[in-house]
Each structure stands twice: as structure tokens, then as C-alpha cells.
Amino acid sequence: MGELDGRVAVITGAGRGIGREHALLFAAEGASVVVNDVGGSNAGAGIDAGPAHDVVAEIQAAGGTAVAHTESIATWDGARSLVQQAVDEFGRLDVVVNNAGILRDGFIPTMAEADWDAVIAVHLKGHFSVLRHAAEYWKAQSKAGDQPNAAVVNTASGSGTTIPNAGQANYGAAKAAIAALTLVAADELERYGVRVNAIAPIARTRLTLATPGMGALMAEPEDGEVDLFSPANISPLVAYLATEKCPVNGQVYAVQGGAISRLRGWHDTETIETDGMWRIDDIAGRLPS
């Protein structure tokens, strides 16, 4: 018996890297998987249906169940068709794993509008679009008296949550917004039987290796050593969050190497107060910095 037997999952960006490992593990644990990937470059250029179909073939060769979806989830219609394909192919939808992403790094004074828009579209709009159409499906289920036991796992990043990374204003802003979206969605959708969590992963992928300084931190292990930074080491947490028995809701977890940490967002650390109207000089003399 697999941990995800009978579950139907859609996984975005599942043609390579971390998403591919999610798809392989989910299928090995008994889930039916819709493998989404447009097959573009790191920067989101180009279209290639090959990666998604290759993962599907690998799953099927191992005795699992999967189909490919190659439309862009950065579009409203592409996200809708992903959710609809799961329902059409497998009769239901239980899990959404939002993983698709691109990089177009650049410093703020020289970043092109297109590079900002593309990253926000794939990461933030892509997460919301799939979530929105899945939520509509689950709400209708709940209203019809068939309460779901559904799960969403979003993909944030340390770049947007704990370690601001120069040159990634677009990526960091999108990832920080995804963490916030996760908390709002967890609060909204719990009534419909939907849990929403997020991970902030670090693993050896083509995107992280393209980030300056990251390659040295995640060198290939020596023969016989455990590969803690393999993308496959991220997927067990995602699979657990997707199981029917998991009670966790509204959390963001950093997962890297051999560590999983629960993250907390903005919170009060030091406060100044006044009994009257604020004055500039009063603030200047007391504001925490």
C-alpha cells in the first residue's frame, strides 16, 4: 500500500528537477499524476513537450499512472485545463503541487519590464491560477455534500522568505507573495476540506545551479556519500503534506539538505507607542532600526 493510493494529483513544472522527483514519488506511492510542463528554458523561453511526456513514460514503465499536460499555467485557460484534465482523466482531483518556475535575474536599475512580468506570471499568477480553478472544483464538491480531503503544496523560496538575494527582485517578490498566498488560502479553503501549505526548498537543480554561488554549496557528493541536496530529497515532505492523514495546514517549511524548518513571517519584534499624535522628531529618536 502506498501513502498516496487513490489520490489524484496535478504537479506543475514536473518535467525536470524537483517537480520531476515529486511526480515520480507520488506515482510510486500510488497516486495518479498529471505531469505539467511546457518544457521551456530556465528563463521560460521555448516550448518542448518532451520533458513532460518523458516523465509520464518513466512512471508508466514503473507500473504507475500518469498523463502529460503541456499548456502554460501562467495563463488562466492553461491552469483551468490542467485541473479539468485531472477530473476528465481520473474522475477527481485531490492534490495540487505548484512547482513551476523560471529565473530572469537582474539588478533593479537595469531589470527589463518583460523580465519582471515573466517571473511574476509563472510563479505568482501560475500558483494562483491553478489554485483558483482547483478551489472552485473543491468548493463545488463541498457544497454538493461530498466534502474533499484535499491538499495544496506551494513552492516558495528562501529568496523571498529568509534570505533576500541581490539580483532577484522579481523572483524574491513572487516567492514572498506565494508564502502570503499560502496563508490566506489555508484560512479560506479549510472550510471546504482543503489544506494549503508551502515549502521553501534548496536542491541541486538547473535553476539553483544557475544562481551565482549556489553551485559550490551543492557540489556532487563523493561516491558512497548520501546526496542530501538531490531534488529527490525534497519530495518526501511534499508527499507527506499531500496525504489524507496529514493534519498540517497553513505552514511554510524550509527544506534543504538534511533539515526541515518551520518558517514564520512578519511579526512584532519591538514597538514604540504614543498617547498623542505622532511627531517626526519623536519617531526619529525612538524608531527601532
Number of C-alpha atoms within 10 A of each C-alpha: 6 11 17 23 16 14 23 26 29 30 25 31 29 31 29 20 18 24 26 27 21 30 32 24 19 32 27 19 18 19 27 27 30 30 30 33 30 24 23 17 14 15 15 16 11 10 14 14 17 15 22 25 21 16 24 28 17 14 22 15 10 12 12 19 21 28 21 24 26 24 19 23 29 23 16 16 14 18 26 18 20 26 25 18 19 23 15 12 15 19 10 19 27 24 28 26 28 28 25 26 24 20 22 20 19 17 12 13 6 7 16 12 8 10 17 21 12 21 28 23 20 23 28 26 20 25 29 23 21 27 25 17 19 23 21 12 17 24 19 14 16 17 10 9 8 13 16 20 21 25 27 27 27 26 25 30 25 20 19 22 23 15 10 15 13 12 16 22 21 23 28 24 19 25 25 21 17 25 28 18 21 29 17 13 21 21 15 14 17 17 13 19 16 24 27 30 26 28 27 25 22 21 25 24 16 14 16 16 16 13 14 9 10 15 16 9 11 19 12 15 12 8 7 6 8 12 19 18 22 21 22 19 20 26 22 14 15 20 21 16 23 29 20 17 11 13 10 14 21 18 18 26 22 21 22 19 18 11 9 15 12 11 16 12 10 6 6 5 6 8 8 8 9 9 5 6 6 10 9 8 8 10 13 9 8 11 11 10 4
